[in-house]
Amino acid sequence: MIVLDTHIWLWWVNLEQDRLKPAWKTQIESSEDVGISAISCFETAWLEQHSRIILPCPRDEWFDKALDGPG
């Protein structure tokens, strides 16, 4: 199991995978289970609410997609 840090999760979900080191990308792709901490959800919502990040869609849609998993 790999637990992603908030910024890695954001990059992964938002298809900004060019920001990931190749070794990280390989580890994520080859892992059977990839998770996040509950605090990453809070951090993402806080960052978006305070205009520190811009999500590519409304926050509730983004979380639905991000928490749904691959596929």
C-alpha positions as CSV (number, residue, x, y, z in Angstrom):
1,M,0.0,0.0,0.0
2,I,1.2,3.5,-0.9
3,V,-0.3,6.5,0.9
4,L,0.1,9.6,-1.3
5,D,0.9,13.0,0.1
6,T,-1.6,15.7,-0.8
7,H,0.4,17.4,-3.5
8,I,1.3,14.0,-5.1
9,W,-2.4,13.1,-5.0
10,L,-3.4,16.4,-6.7
11,W,-0.8,15.9,-9.4
12,W,-1.9,12.3,-10.0
13,V,-5.7,13.1,-10.1
14,N,-5.3,16.2,-12.2
15,L,-3.1,14.3,-14.8
16,E,-0.1,16.5,-14.0
17,Q,2.0,13.4,-13.9
18,D,4.9,15.1,-15.6
19,R,5.5,16.7,-12.2
20,L,6.1,13.3,-10.7
21,K,9.6,11.8,-10.6
22,P,9.6,8.7,-12.9
23,A,10.4,6.4,-9.9
24,W,7.3,7.7,-8.1
25,K,5.1,7.2,-11.1
26,T,6.3,3.7,-11.5
27,Q,5.7,2.9,-7.8
28,I,2.2,4.3,-7.9
29,E,1.3,2.5,-11.1
30,S,2.7,-0.8,-9.9
31,S,1.1,-0.7,-6.4
32,E,-2.0,-2.9,-5.8
33,D,-3.4,-0.3,-3.3
34,V,-3.0,3.5,-3.4
35,G,-4.5,5.5,-0.6
36,I,-4.6,9.0,0.9
37,S,-5.0,10.3,4.4
38,A,-8.2,11.9,5.4
39,I,-6.3,15.1,6.0
40,S,-5.5,15.3,2.3
41,C,-9.3,15.8,1.6
42,F,-9.4,18.6,4.2
43,E,-6.2,20.2,2.8
44,T,-7.5,20.1,-0.8
45,A,-10.8,21.6,0.2
46,W,-9.1,24.3,2.2
47,L,-6.6,25.1,-0.5
48,E,-9.3,25.4,-3.1
49,Q,-11.6,27.5,-0.9
50,H,-8.8,29.9,-0.2
51,S,-7.8,30.2,-3.9
52,R,-4.4,28.5,-3.3
53,I,-5.2,25.9,-6.0
54,I,-7.6,25.7,-8.9
55,L,-9.4,22.5,-9.4
56,P,-10.3,21.6,-13.0
57,C,-14.0,21.1,-12.1
58,P,-16.3,22.0,-9.2
59,R,-15.0,20.7,-5.9
60,D,-17.7,18.1,-5.3
61,E,-17.2,16.6,-8.8
62,W,-13.4,16.6,-8.3
63,F,-13.7,14.7,-5.0
64,D,-16.2,12.2,-6.6
65,K,-13.6,11.5,-9.3
66,A,-10.5,11.6,-7.1
67,L,-12.0,9.2,-4.5
68,D,-13.5,6.8,-7.0
69,G,-10.2,5.2,-7.8
70,P,-8.8,4.2,-11.2
71,G,-11.0,3.5,-14.1
